[in-house]
């Protein structure tokens, strides 16, 4: 069982396939197994790494409390344990915040970070205001309706049930992740790091609107933008083929850019 040491905390991870590296960082209800539809689809072309942040899945969950500020270090521990370079970190929702911070901590190991359904905790007054407005609308909905479309819930009750069960394997909760947003990086910090940033969003995301993500892309120098049609907040689960295609496209594009440079 592969384990990385994050300042004395055991972090579980898995490595599949070969080729350019894609490392997935789960959100508040996920863990390494939530990426089952991504691993199976991408491992023939890429090295796919999945990780459990502390308090999630099979990582150490014995601590009395959790601090979201520790999560980027958990990702870094896996990068170091596997001696990865030019990795593309792909975050889901709040996991994108951990991914971006990890990339900025180890730019020699991380070539790019994909912020899935998230602004990655970027510290910028306009973006904070836009994201807060989106959240104010999102909280009016039941949690499951923020994450999956009503049509999917109706047509795939089996996968909806499994999606909800994923979180029952975790000790840490959403509240433990929120502290990640404190003292986020500035746009200047990102540019200075040399790490490429891509924004990946669903057209039907009820948590973070397309207009907000598009504005973040406009403000982030050299960033990429992928808006997936008809996809919700948890599109990795509901529309995996479109999600996987977008992730693969970004990995190929960003790899090509690095080689051309």
SULDAKA-V630221 format. One record per residue. N is the residue number from 0. RES is the residue in three letters. D_LAST is the distance of its C-alpha to the last C-alpha in whole Angstrom. Layout:
n & res & d_last
N & RES & D_LAST
N & RES & D_LAST
This chain:
n & res & d_last
0 & UNK & 38
1 & UNK & 34
2 & UNK & 35
3 & UNK & 32
4 & UNK & 34
5 & UNK & 33
6 & UNK & 35
7 & UNK & 38
8 & UNK & 38
9 & UNK & 37
10 & UNK & 34
11 & UNK & 34
12 & UNK & 31
13 & UNK & 31
14 & UNK & 28
15 & UNK & 28
16 & UNK & 26
17 & UNK & 23
18 & UNK & 19
19 & UNK & 17
20 & UNK & 19
21 & UNK & 20
22 & UNK & 23
23 & UNK & 25
24 & UNK & 27
25 & UNK & 31
26 & UNK & 33
27 & UNK & 36
28 & UNK & 38
29 & UNK & 36
30 & UNK & 35
31 & UNK & 33
32 & UNK & 35
33 & UNK & 35
34 & UNK & 31
35 & UNK & 34
36 & UNK & 32
37 & UNK & 29
38 & UNK & 29
39 & UNK & 31
40 & UNK & 29
41 & UNK & 25
42 & UNK & 26
43 & UNK & 26
44 & UNK & 22
45 & UNK & 21
46 & UNK & 22
47 & UNK & 24
48 & UNK & 26
49 & UNK & 28
50 & UNK & 30
51 & UNK & 33
52 & UNK & 33
53 & UNK & 36
54 & UNK & 39
55 & UNK & 38
56 & UNK & 39
57 & UNK & 39
58 & UNK & 38
59 & UNK & 40
60 & UNK & 42
61 & UNK & 45
62 & UNK & 44
63 & UNK & 47
64 & UNK & 44
65 & UNK & 41
66 & UNK & 38
67 & UNK & 35
68 & UNK & 33
69 & UNK & 33
70 & UNK & 31
71 & UNK & 28
72 & UNK & 29
73 & UNK & 30
74 & UNK & 27
75 & UNK & 25
76 & UNK & 28
77 & UNK & 27
78 & UNK & 23
79 & UNK & 25
80 & UNK & 28
81 & UNK & 25
82 & UNK & 23
83 & UNK & 20
84 & UNK & 16
85 & UNK & 13
86 & UNK & 17
87 & UNK & 17
88 & UNK & 20
89 & UNK & 22
90 & UNK & 25
91 & UNK & 28
92 & UNK & 30
93 & UNK & 31
94 & UNK & 29
95 & UNK & 26
96 & UNK & 27
97 & UNK & 27
98 & UNK & 24
99 & UNK & 22
100 & UNK & 24
101 & UNK & 23
102 & UNK & 20
103 & UNK & 20
104 & UNK & 22
105 & UNK & 20
106 & UNK & 16
107 & UNK & 16
108 & UNK & 17
109 & UNK & 16
110 & UNK & 12
111 & UNK & 14
112 & UNK & 18
113 & UNK & 20
114 & UNK & 23
115 & UNK & 26
116 & UNK & 29
117 & UNK & 28
118 & UNK & 27
119 & UNK & 26
120 & UNK & 28
121 & UNK & 26
122 & UNK & 29
123 & UNK & 29
124 & UNK & 33
125 & UNK & 32
126 & UNK & 30
127 & UNK & 33
128 & UNK & 36
129 & UNK & 34
130 & UNK & 34
131 & UNK & 37
132 & UNK & 39
133 & UNK & 37
134 & UNK & 39
135 & UNK & 42
136 & UNK & 42
137 & UNK & 41
138 & UNK & 44
139 & UNK & 46
140 & UNK & 46
141 & UNK & 46
142 & UNK & 44
143 & UNK & 43
144 & UNK & 43
145 & UNK & 40
146 & UNK & 38
147 & UNK & 39
148 & UNK & 41
149 & UNK & 45
150 & UNK & 44
151 & UNK & 42
152 & UNK & 45
153 & UNK & 48
154 & UNK & 47
155 & UNK & 45
156 & UNK & 47
157 & UNK & 46
158 & UNK & 43
159 & UNK & 44
160 & UNK & 46
161 & UNK & 43
162 & UNK & 41
163 & UNK & 44
164 & UNK & 45
165 & UNK & 41
166 & UNK & 42
167 & UNK & 45
168 & UNK & 43
169 & UNK & 42
170 & UNK & 44
171 & UNK & 41
172 & UNK & 41
173 & UNK & 40
174 & UNK & 41
175 & UNK & 40
176 & UNK & 36
177 & UNK & 37
178 & UNK & 36
179 & UNK & 33
180 & UNK & 32
181 & UNK & 34
182 & UNK & 32
183 & UNK & 29
184 & UNK & 25
185 & UNK & 25
186 & UNK & 22
187 & UNK & 21
188 & UNK & 21
189 & UNK & 19
190 & UNK & 16
191 & UNK & 17
192 & UNK & 16
193 & UNK & 12
194 & UNK & 14
195 & UNK & 13
196 & UNK & 16
197 & UNK & 18
198 & UNK & 22
199 & UNK & 24
200 & UNK & 27
201 & UNK & 30
202 & UNK & 32
203 & UNK & 35
204 & UNK & 34
205 & UNK & 37
206 & UNK & 36
207 & UNK & 33
208 & UNK & 33
209 & UNK & 30
210 & UNK & 31
211 & UNK & 30
212 & UNK & 27
213 & UNK & 26
214 & UNK & 27
215 & UNK & 25
216 & UNK & 22
217 & UNK & 23
218 & UNK & 23
219 & UNK & 20
220 & UNK & 17
221 & UNK & 14
222 & UNK & 16
223 & UNK & 17
224 & UNK & 20
225 & UNK & 22
226 & UNK & 26
227 & UNK & 28
228 & UNK & 31
229 & UNK & 35
230 & UNK & 33
231 & UNK & 35
232 & UNK & 34
233 & UNK & 34
234 & UNK & 32
235 & UNK & 31
236 & UNK & 35
237 & UNK & 36
238 & UNK & 33
239 & UNK & 31
240 & UNK & 30
241 & UNK & 29
242 & UNK & 27
243 & UNK & 26
244 & UNK & 24
245 & UNK & 23
246 & UNK & 21
247 & UNK & 20
248 & UNK & 18
249 & UNK & 16
250 & UNK & 16
251 & UNK & 14
252 & UNK & 12
253 & UNK & 11
254 & UNK & 10
255 & UNK & 9
256 & UNK & 6
257 & UNK & 5
258 & UNK & 5
259 & UNK & 4
260 & UNK & 0
